[in-house]
Amino acid sequence: YSYFVTAVLAPLPLPPNPPQESVPSNTTSAIPTCAPTSTTVTSSVNPSIFGQSVTFTATVANTSGDTATPTGSVQFSVDGAPFGAAVLLSGSGTAATATSGATATLTVSGSPHTINAVYTNTDGGFSGSSGTLSQAVNPAPTSTTVASSVNPSVFGQSVRFTATVSPVAPGAGTPTGTVTFLDGASSIGTGTLSGGVATFTTSALAVSSHTITTSYGGDGNFKGNTGSLAGNPQVINKANTTTAVASSVNPSVFGQSVRFTATVSPVAPGAGTPTGTVTFLDGASSIGTGTLSGGVATFTTSALAVSSHTITTSYGGDGNF
């Protein structure tokens, strides 16, 4: 016998569908946002003068409309160069401030200087911002004191005048440049400032009273000024002198020509060369005169009688001795 078998494959049952979650059609995802800010910069003094201490304050304001206080730090810069380390904000309400360290190094030549403050927030709550200020710096005023090394002095004596130029507060620093020294309206010399001090030395002042003043022309950071000698005027008195007398021959014989030489010299600290006339005396009687040349006067005679003669001189002085 022959048998035929037919196999029929039935499809497997499908798994049941998983339950579907219901999603409301009006739902949106929340994206955190940073509150906007603005930064303004102010100066403790503007314009300032050279050497004056200046600080800068940055105020960071929350401009979003809520009352949150900005946090973070501010980096100051001067003319593009960082100025100190970043400064943390402090404050309450919708604004916070940061104040820079003090600077007294802003120059006149770079004025006005650009002061920039950049605000940075690190907790993600506020957006960054920046502010700018123009800081003007003017030359500082100065004053000058003048002193004499000796007053009164005598003719030919060396006198040193010292001018000290100082900034007037709140200015600071060391002035440079040149000081002109004047006798009345006439310049008698100049001195270059070193450490704020200039000197001029002279021994050429005539016998008189001299009104000594100074004129300082200023430099890039300091204004000029005038000064006056403490204890004006500078008084120049006549210098004392001494006279030495020599004989060309002593002893001599009757009728022999004898030359007497008188040398008139200033007594230190006086200096110079006396001029004028010297009178030669025998005892109390004048026996002749001589005119000084280079401080020396001579008189020659052959009329002295046989005897011992006390020879002296008398110098009447001149305008300076």
Sequence and secondary structure as in RCSB ss.txt:
>XXXX:A:sequence
YSYFVTAVLAPLPLPPNPPQESVPSNTTSAIPTCAPTSTTVTSSVNPSIFGQSVTFTATVANTSGDTATPTGSVQ
FSVDGAPFGAAVLLSGSGTAATATSGATATLTVSGSPHTINAVYTNTDGGFSGSSGTLSQAVNPAPTSTTVASSV
NPSVFGQSVRFTATVSPVAPGAGTPTGTVTFLDGASSIGTGTLSGGVATFTTSALAVSSHTITTSYGGDGNFKGN
TGSLAGNPQVINKANTTTAVASSVNPSVFGQSVRFTATVSPVAPGAGTPTGTVTFLDGASSIGTGTLSGGVATFT
TSALAVSSHTITTSYGGDGNF
>XXXX:A:secstr
                        TT        B EEEEEEESSSSEETT  B EEEEEEE SSS     SEEE
EEETTEE SS EE B STTEEEEE   B    STT SEEEEEEEE SSSSB  EEEEEEE EE B EEEEEEESS
SSEETT  EEEEEEEEE TT  S   SEEEEEETTEEEEEEE BTTEEEEEES   SEEE EEEEE   SSB  E
EEEBTT SEEEE   EEEEEEESSSS  TT  EEEEEEEEE TT  S   SEEEEEETTEEEEEEE BTTEEEEE
ES   SS   EEEEE   S  
